[in-house]
């Protein structure tokens, strides 16, 4: 079944150097689709539609709703915390400042920074486990970190987040927009083999 896409915010970029691949990414409110210069108009329409569909699917996977986030928190609690951490709510939040997440143990609420949306799932999972652990251990003591370390990708996720912050700070020092390609979500596909 063919999906209908709003093409008013799509910019098609033809490149003589691009021969075998098509790429698509979001650039603010518009979507950029890079195609080989030799594509016919029919091929252009086909590939724009294909890439918009792929990009939308990727975004749905990487930007779960609050309900999906709450379900994932429950799964992670069961898997790594013996089901002991039971949040009353889990939601995305745009006002986390420099924090990746926060937890209020007294009411059981967890909020994740919407800056995490689009990051790899294992990074979001780490932040969820971190905040779930606060329901069991309010501070950052040894018992807290021992609980968080039950998530096998803890160190990798912490490194990812530290690298992300560093890359953003370096972009700012060079006068680039803070989000310039650091976290650009892109899909690529090889043209051959259709």
Backbone as numpy.savetxt, mean C-alpha at the origin, in Angstrom:
# Nx Ny Nz CAx CAy CAz Cx Cy Cz
-15.92 -10.13 -19.52 -16.76 -8.94 -19.52 -15.87 -7.70 -19.52
-16.09 -6.81 -20.46 -15.32 -5.57 -20.60 -15.75 -4.58 -19.52
-14.75 -3.98 -18.86 -15.02 -3.00 -17.84 -15.00 -1.61 -18.46
-15.85 -0.73 -17.97 -15.89 0.64 -18.46 -15.03 1.51 -17.55
-14.16 2.31 -18.15 -13.26 3.18 -17.39 -13.48 4.62 -17.80
-13.30 5.52 -16.82 -13.35 6.95 -17.11 -12.00 7.33 -17.71
-12.01 7.69 -18.98 -10.77 8.00 -19.68 -10.42 9.48 -19.64
-11.27 10.30 -19.00 -11.02 11.74 -18.98 -9.76 12.09 -18.19
-9.36 11.24 -17.27 -8.18 11.51 -16.45 -7.01 10.58 -16.81
-6.99 10.11 -18.06 -5.93 9.21 -18.51 -5.03 9.94 -19.50
-3.74 9.89 -19.24 -2.75 10.44 -20.16 -1.98 9.28 -20.78
-2.02 9.17 -22.09 -1.27 8.13 -22.80 0.04 8.73 -23.27
1.12 8.08 -22.89 2.45 8.53 -23.32 3.03 7.48 -24.27
3.30 7.90 -25.48 3.92 7.03 -26.48 5.43 7.24 -26.45
6.17 6.14 -26.51 7.62 6.23 -26.46 8.25 5.39 -27.56
9.19 5.98 -28.29 9.91 5.23 -29.33 10.85 4.20 -28.71
11.32 4.47 -27.49 12.22 3.54 -26.82 11.47 2.34 -26.23
10.20 2.49 -25.97 9.39 1.42 -25.39 8.92 0.52 -26.53
9.29 -0.77 -26.47 8.96 -1.69 -27.55 8.10 -2.86 -27.06
8.45 -3.40 -25.89 7.82 -4.64 -25.43 6.99 -4.51 -24.16
6.93 -3.35 -23.55 6.19 -3.23 -22.30 5.21 -2.07 -22.32
4.20 -2.22 -21.48 3.23 -1.16 -21.21 3.22 -0.98 -19.70
3.23 0.27 -19.24 3.21 0.57 -17.81 2.09 1.53 -17.51
1.59 1.47 -16.28 0.54 2.41 -15.85 0.77 2.77 -14.40
0.49 4.03 -14.06 0.61 4.48 -12.68 -0.29 5.70 -12.47
-0.57 5.95 -11.20 -1.36 7.13 -10.83 -0.41 8.29 -10.61
-0.79 9.44 -11.10 -0.04 10.66 -10.91 -1.04 11.71 -10.44
-1.24 11.77 -9.14 -2.28 12.64 -8.59 -3.65 12.13 -9.00
-4.44 12.98 -9.63 -5.79 12.61 -10.04 -5.83 11.89 -11.39
-4.73 11.92 -12.10 -4.74 11.28 -13.42 -3.97 9.97 -13.41
-4.20 9.18 -14.44 -3.50 7.92 -14.62 -2.66 8.04 -15.89
-1.42 7.64 -15.79 -0.51 7.67 -16.94 -0.34 6.24 -17.44
-0.52 6.05 -18.75 -0.28 4.76 -19.37 0.79 4.97 -20.43
1.93 4.30 -20.26 3.05 4.43 -21.21 3.03 3.23 -22.15
3.00 3.52 -23.45 2.88 2.47 -24.47 3.94 2.67 -25.55
4.23 1.61 -26.31 5.15 1.77 -27.45 4.57 2.74 -28.48
5.44 3.53 -29.11 5.00 4.52 -30.10 4.31 3.87 -31.29
4.65 2.63 -31.60 4.11 1.97 -32.78 2.72 1.37 -32.62
2.11 1.49 -31.47 0.77 0.94 -31.26 -0.25 1.63 -32.15
-1.19 0.85 -32.67 -2.32 1.43 -33.40 -3.30 2.01 -32.37
-4.28 2.78 -32.82 -5.29 3.33 -31.91 -6.06 2.19 -31.24
-6.33 1.13 -31.99 -7.04 -0.02 -31.43 -6.21 -0.68 -30.33
-4.92 -0.87 -30.57 -4.05 -1.45 -29.55 -3.97 -0.52 -28.33
-3.91 0.77 -28.59 -3.88 1.74 -27.49 -5.11 1.58 -26.61
-6.30 1.56 -27.21 -7.54 1.42 -26.43 -7.54 0.11 -25.64
-7.13 -0.98 -26.28 -7.11 -2.29 -25.62 -6.16 -2.27 -24.42
-4.96 -1.72 -24.61 -3.97 -1.74 -23.54 -4.29 -0.74 -22.44
-4.86 0.39 -22.76 -5.27 1.34 -21.72 -6.32 0.67 -20.84
-7.31 0.04 -21.45 -8.35 -0.64 -20.68 -7.75 -1.75 -19.81
-6.87 -2.54 -20.39 -6.24 -3.64 -19.65 -5.45 -3.12 -18.46
-4.68 -2.06 -18.66 -3.84 -1.55 -17.58 -4.66 -0.83 -16.51
-5.73 -0.15 -16.89 -6.60 0.47 -15.88 -7.25 -0.60 -15.01
-7.64 -1.71 -15.62 -8.23 -2.82 -14.86 -7.20 -3.40 -13.89
-5.99 -3.63 -14.36 -4.93 -4.19 -13.50 -4.57 -3.24 -12.37
-4.46 -1.96 -12.67 -4.11 -0.98 -11.65 -5.20 -0.89 -10.58
-6.46 -0.90 -10.99 -7.58 -0.86 -10.04 -7.57 -2.10 -9.15
-7.31 -3.27 -9.73 -7.27 -4.51 -8.94 -6.13 -4.46 -7.94
-4.98 -3.97 -8.35 -3.84 -3.85 -7.44 -4.17 -2.89 -6.30
-4.81 -1.79 -6.61 -5.16 -0.82 -5.57 -6.16 -1.40 -4.58
-7.13 -2.17 -5.07 -8.10 -2.79 -4.15 -7.39 -3.74 -3.18
-6.42 -4.50 -3.69 -5.68 -5.43 -2.83 -4.84 -4.69 -1.82
-4.24 -3.58 -2.22 -3.29 -2.88 -1.36 -3.92 -1.78 -0.52
-5.21 -1.54 -0.69 -5.90 -0.51 0.10 -7.19 -1.09 0.67
-7.06 -1.98 1.63 -8.26 -2.60 2.18 -9.16 -1.60 2.91
-10.44 -1.91 2.96 -11.39 -1.08 3.69 -11.18 -1.25 5.20
-11.84 -0.42 6.00 -11.77 -0.57 7.45 -12.24 -1.96 7.88
-13.30 -2.45 7.23 -13.83 -3.78 7.58 -12.81 -4.87 7.27
-12.15 -4.76 6.12 -11.12 -5.75 5.76 -9.94 -5.64 6.71
-9.60 -4.43 7.11 -8.51 -4.22 8.05 -8.84 -4.87 9.40
-10.08 -4.72 9.85 -10.51 -5.33 11.12 -10.46 -6.86 11.03
-10.89 -7.41 9.88 -10.81 -8.87 9.70 -9.36 -9.34 9.72
-8.48 -8.57 9.07 -7.07 -8.95 9.04 -6.48 -8.88 10.44
-6.85 -7.88 11.22 -6.36 -7.78 12.60 -6.77 -9.00 13.40
-8.01 -9.46 13.22 -8.48 -10.66 13.93 -7.66 -11.89 13.51
-7.42 -12.03 12.20 -6.62 -13.16 11.71 -5.21 -13.12 12.31
-4.60 -11.94 12.33 -3.25 -11.82 12.86 -3.20 -12.08 14.36
-4.22 -11.62 15.09 -4.28 -11.89 16.53 -4.37 -13.39 16.78
-5.20 -14.08 16.01 -5.33 -15.53 16.18 -4.04 -16.25 15.82
-3.39 -15.81 14.77 -2.21 -16.50 14.28 -0.97 -16.26 15.16
-0.76 -15.02 15.59 0.48 -14.68 16.29 0.32 -14.35 17.77
-0.91 -14.06 18.21 -1.12 -13.64 19.59 -2.12 -14.53 20.31
-2.30 -15.73 19.80 -3.22 -16.71 20.39 -4.64 -16.17 20.54
-5.01 -15.21 19.71 -6.35 -14.64 19.74 -6.64 -13.76 20.94
-5.61 -13.43 21.70 -5.81 -12.67 22.94 -6.08 -11.19 22.71
-5.57 -10.64 21.61 -5.79 -9.21 21.33 -7.09 -9.07 20.54
-8.07 -8.40 21.15 -9.39 -8.26 20.52 -9.78 -6.78 20.45
-9.42 -6.14 19.36 -9.76 -4.72 19.24 -11.26 -4.52 19.07
-11.76 -3.39 19.57 -13.18 -3.05 19.37 -13.39 -2.39 18.01
-12.33 -1.74 17.50 -12.40 -1.13 16.17 -11.00 -1.04 15.59
-10.94 -1.14 14.27 -9.69 -0.97 13.53 -10.05 -0.13 12.32
-9.35 0.98 12.13 -9.71 1.88 11.04 -8.49 2.64 10.53
-8.58 3.08 9.27 -7.58 3.97 8.70 -7.78 5.36 9.31
-6.70 6.10 9.43 -6.78 7.44 9.99 -5.82 8.37 9.25
-6.29 9.56 8.96 -5.46 10.54 8.28 -4.74 11.49 9.23
-4.92 11.30 10.53 -4.32 12.24 11.47 -3.34 11.55 12.44
-2.50 10.69 11.90 -1.53 9.99 12.74 -0.20 10.73 12.85
-0.09 11.86 12.18 1.17 12.61 12.24 2.30 11.76 11.70
3.34 11.61 12.48 4.51 10.82 12.06 4.38 9.35 12.44
3.33 9.00 13.17 3.16 7.61 13.61 2.55 6.77 12.50
2.88 5.48 12.51 2.28 4.55 11.54 0.96 4.01 12.06
0.77 4.05 13.36 -0.47 3.57 13.94 -0.56 3.99 15.39
-1.73 3.78 15.96 -1.91 4.06 17.38 -2.98 3.13 17.93
-2.90 2.95 19.23 -3.84 2.07 19.92 -4.24 2.73 21.23
-5.52 2.64 21.55 -6.02 3.11 22.84 -6.49 1.87 23.59
-5.61 1.31 24.44 -5.98 0.06 25.14 -7.25 0.18 25.98
-7.51 1.37 26.53 -8.69 1.52 27.40 -10.00 1.31 26.66
-10.06 1.65 25.37 -11.30 1.39 24.63 -11.13 0.36 23.51
-9.89 -0.15 23.35 -9.66 -1.22 22.38 -9.60 -0.78 20.92
-9.44 0.52 20.68 -9.43 1.00 19.29 -8.01 1.05 18.73
-7.92 0.73 17.45 -6.66 0.78 16.72 -6.88 1.63 15.49
-5.91 2.51 15.22 -5.95 3.34 14.02 -4.62 3.18 13.29
-4.69 3.00 11.97 -3.49 2.93 11.15 -3.42 4.16 10.26
-2.22 4.68 10.11 -2.03 5.83 9.24 -2.39 5.48 7.81
-3.13 6.37 7.16 -3.47 6.10 5.77 -2.25 6.20 4.85
-1.10 6.63 5.39 0.15 6.59 4.62 0.57 5.15 4.34
0.05 4.20 5.11 0.37 2.79 4.89 -0.38 2.20 3.69
-1.44 2.86 3.28 -2.22 2.34 2.16 -1.35 2.29 0.92
-1.32 1.16 0.28 -0.49 0.96 -0.90 0.85 0.31 -0.59
1.21 0.24 0.68 2.45 -0.46 1.04 2.20 -1.96 1.01
3.27 -2.75 0.95 3.08 -4.21 0.92 2.28 -4.70 2.13
1.52 -5.76 1.90 0.65 -6.29 2.96 1.44 -6.67 4.21
2.62 -7.24 4.04 3.40 -7.68 5.21 3.84 -6.49 6.07
3.95 -5.30 5.48 4.29 -4.10 6.25 3.06 -3.65 7.05
1.90 -3.63 6.41 0.66 -3.28 7.11 0.39 -4.30 8.21
0.64 -5.59 7.92 0.45 -6.63 8.93 1.34 -6.38 10.14
2.59 -5.98 9.91 3.48 -5.68 11.03 2.90 -4.58 11.90
2.44 -3.49 11.29 1.90 -2.37 12.07 0.66 -2.83 12.84
-0.17 -3.66 12.20 -1.34 -4.21 12.91 -0.91 -5.04 14.12
0.08 -5.92 13.94 0.55 -6.75 15.06 1.12 -5.85 16.15
1.87 -4.83 15.77 2.43 -3.89 16.75 1.31 -3.27 17.59
0.27 -2.79 16.91 -0.83 -2.15 17.64 -1.65 -3.17 18.43
-1.84 -4.35 17.88 -2.54 -5.42 18.63 -1.78 -5.77 19.90
-0.45 -5.79 19.82 0.37 -6.09 21.00 0.17 -5.06 22.09
-0.15 -3.81 21.70 -0.43 -2.78 22.71 -1.70 -3.07 23.49
-2.61 -3.84 22.93 -3.80 -4.23 23.71 -3.41 -5.17 24.85
-2.29 -5.85 24.69 -1.81 -6.78 25.72 -0.74 -6.16 26.60
0.04 -5.24 26.03 1.15 -4.58 26.73 1.15 -3.11 26.32
0.62 -2.23 27.15 0.48 -0.82 26.76 1.79 -0.11 26.40
2.88 -0.43 27.05 4.16 0.25 26.78 5.00 -0.50 25.76
6.26 -0.07 25.64 7.21 -0.71 24.74 8.28 -1.46 25.53
7.83 -2.24 26.52 8.78 -2.98 27.35 9.20 -4.28 26.66
10.00 -5.05 27.35 10.51 -6.31 26.80 9.39 -7.29 26.45
8.37 -7.36 27.28 7.23 -8.26 27.01 6.50 -7.83 25.73
6.37 -6.51 25.54 5.74 -6.01 24.32 6.52 -6.47 23.10
7.85 -6.19 23.08 8.65 -6.52 21.90 8.73 -8.03 21.68
8.72 -8.78 22.73 8.71 -10.24 22.60 7.42 -10.69 21.90
6.33 -10.05 22.23 5.04 -10.36 21.59 5.06 -9.96 20.12
5.56 -8.76 19.83 5.61 -8.29 18.44 6.50 -9.19 17.60
7.60 -9.66 18.17 8.56 -10.49 17.43 7.97 -11.85 17.02
6.81 -12.18 17.50 6.15 -13.42 17.06 5.75 -13.32 15.59
5.60 -12.09 15.10 5.33 -11.88 13.68 6.67 -12.02 12.95
6.79 -12.98 12.04 8.10 -13.32 11.46 8.75 -12.23 10.60
8.00 -11.27 10.12 8.59 -10.24 9.27 8.77 -8.91 10.00
8.84 -8.96 11.32 8.96 -7.74 12.12 10.18 -6.93 11.70
11.35 -7.52 11.70 12.57 -6.76 11.39 12.56 -6.25 9.96
12.09 -7.07 9.04 12.04 -6.66 7.64 11.09 -5.46 7.47
9.92 -5.52 8.11 8.94 -4.43 8.00 9.47 -3.16 8.65
10.13 -3.29 9.79 10.69 -2.10 10.44 11.75 -1.46 9.53
12.56 -2.29 8.89 13.55 -1.78 7.95 12.91 -1.09 6.76
11.82 -1.67 6.26 11.10 -1.08 5.13 10.59 0.32 5.52
9.96 0.41 6.69 9.41 1.70 7.12 10.51 2.73 7.37
11.62 2.30 7.95 12.74 3.21 8.17 13.29 3.70 6.82
13.41 2.78 5.86 13.89 3.15 4.53 12.93 4.11 3.84
11.65 3.88 4.02 10.63 4.75 3.44 10.78 6.17 3.98
10.90 6.29 5.29 11.04 7.61 5.93 12.33 8.27 5.44
13.41 7.52 5.35 14.68 8.08 4.89 14.57 8.57 3.45
14.00 7.76 2.57 13.85 8.14 1.16 13.01 9.41 1.03
11.94 9.50 1.79 11.10 10.70 1.74 11.87 11.92 2.23
12.66 11.75 3.28 13.42 12.90 3.80 14.48 13.33 2.80
15.11 12.39 2.12 16.12 12.73 1.11 15.49 13.44 -0.08
14.32 13.00 -0.48 13.61 13.66 -1.58 13.33 15.11 -1.21
12.90 15.34 0.04 12.63 16.69 0.51 13.87 17.55 0.53
15.01 16.97 0.92 16.26 17.73 0.95 16.72 18.11 -0.45
16.39 17.29 -1.44 16.79 17.58 -2.82 15.78 18.48 -3.52
14.74 18.92 -2.79 13.75 19.81 -3.37 12.73 19.11 -4.24
12.68 17.78 -4.17 11.69 17.02 -4.93 10.40 16.92 -4.12
9.28 16.70 -4.78 8.06 16.44 -4.02 8.29 15.21 -3.14
7.78 15.23 -1.92 8.04 14.14 -0.97 7.53 12.80 -1.46
6.56 12.79 -2.36 6.03 11.52 -2.83 6.52 11.17 -4.23
7.55 11.83 -4.70 8.05 11.63 -6.06 8.63 10.23 -6.24
7.86 9.35 -6.81 8.26 7.99 -7.16 8.66 7.11 -5.98
8.69 7.62 -4.77 9.09 6.81 -3.63 8.08 5.70 -3.40
6.81 6.03 -3.51 5.77 5.04 -3.26 4.79 4.97 -4.43
5.27 5.26 -5.63 4.40 5.21 -6.80 4.00 3.77 -7.07
2.72 3.57 -7.16 2.18 2.25 -7.45 2.06 2.12 -8.96
2.71 1.10 -9.51 2.78 0.96 -10.96 2.53 -0.48 -11.34
1.91 -0.68 -12.49 1.76 -2.02 -13.04 2.42 -2.03 -14.41
3.06 -3.13 -14.73 3.74 -3.31 -16.01 3.27 -4.62 -16.62
3.31 -4.67 -17.93 2.98 -5.91 -18.62 3.77 -5.97 -19.90
4.26 -7.18 -20.22 4.98 -7.40 -21.45 3.98 -7.58 -22.57
4.21 -6.91 -23.69 3.27 -6.92 -24.81 3.27 -8.26 -25.53
4.44 -8.86 -25.74 4.53 -10.12 -26.47 3.77 -11.21 -25.75
3.26 -12.16 -26.49 2.58 -13.31 -25.90 1.11 -13.15 -25.69
0.50 -12.16 -26.33 -0.96 -11.97 -26.20 -1.71 -13.12 -26.80
